[in-house]
Amino acid sequence: AAVWTSVIGAGRAGRLVSWPNDWAIGGRWPDLAILIDVPAEVLTQRLRHRQLDRFEREPVEFHARVLAGFHELAAADPERWVIVDGNAQPDGVQRAVRAAVRDRLGV
């Protein structure tokens, strides 16, 4: 996710910075990427009772932009990405992730 996050963090310039990431990982992108989709406002509520790191302390607008960026990546490469509803209960999210891995990778 760090490689994709750096591309997303660049905003519209993301396409310009993706080539160093591709070089850095030797063109070895994962076969499957899973986006656990949780609205930024819900994420903020879930995190409010714990000590946050620098990334987690960013304003809700930042997290909304990051989520939008991941949605753009998923839409541009649907063969690689699966979007899982993160609003579900943890067991439901786990089942959806396991099903995606099984269906896409046969594992």
SVG drawing of the C-alpha trace seen along z (x, -y; Angstrom):
<svg xmlns="http://www.w3.org/2000/svg" viewBox="-22 -18 36 40">
<polyline fill="none" stroke="black" stroke-width="0.4" points="0.0,0.0 2.9,-2.4 3.7,-2.6 0.1,-3.3 -0.2,-5.8 2.7,-7.8 1.0,-7.9 -2.3,-9.0 -0.6,-11.5 0.8,-13.2 -2.7,-14.0 -3.0,-14.8 0.7,-14.4 0.4,-10.8 0.9,-9.5 4.2,-11.3 5.6,-9.7 4.3,-6.2 7.3,-5.3 9.9,-5.6 7.6,-3.3 7.4,-0.8 11.2,-0.9 11.7,-0.6 9.6,2.6 11.0,4.0 7.6,3.9 6.3,6.6 2.9,5.3 0.6,7.6 -1.8,9.9 -4.6,8.8 -5.2,5.6 -8.1,5.3 -9.6,2.0 -11.5,2.1 -13.9,-0.8 -14.7,-2.8 -15.9,-6.4 -13.5,-8.9 -16.1,-10.1 -16.7,-6.5 -12.9,-5.9 -12.5,-9.1 -15.2,-7.8 -13.6,-4.4 -10.1,-5.9 -11.2,-8.5 -10.6,-6.3 -7.0,-5.4 -3.7,-7.2 -3.2,-8.2 0.0,-8.3 0.9,-11.1 -1.0,-9.7 -4.1,-9.0 -4.1,-12.5 -4.6,-14.0 -7.9,-15.8 -10.9,-13.9 -10.5,-15.7 -7.1,-14.1 -8.5,-10.6 -11.4,-11.3 -8.9,-12.3 -6.8,-9.1 -10.0,-7.0 -11.0,-8.7 -7.5,-8.0 -7.8,-4.3 -11.2,-4.2 -9.6,-5.7 -6.9,-3.0 -9.5,-0.3 -11.6,-1.6 -8.6,-1.8 -7.5,1.8 -10.6,3.9 -8.7,7.1 -6.3,6.5 -8.6,4.7 -11.5,5.9 -13.5,3.4 -14.8,4.8 -17.5,2.9 -15.7,1.9 -19.0,0.9 -19.9,4.5 -19.1,6.3 -15.5,7.5 -16.6,11.1 -18.3,10.0 -15.3,8.1 -13.1,11.1 -15.4,13.4 -15.4,11.0 -11.6,10.7 -11.2,14.5 -13.7,14.9 -11.8,12.4 -8.6,14.2 -10.1,17.6 -12.0,16.4 -9.2,14.3 -6.1,16.3 -7.6,19.8 -6.0,20.0"/>
</svg>
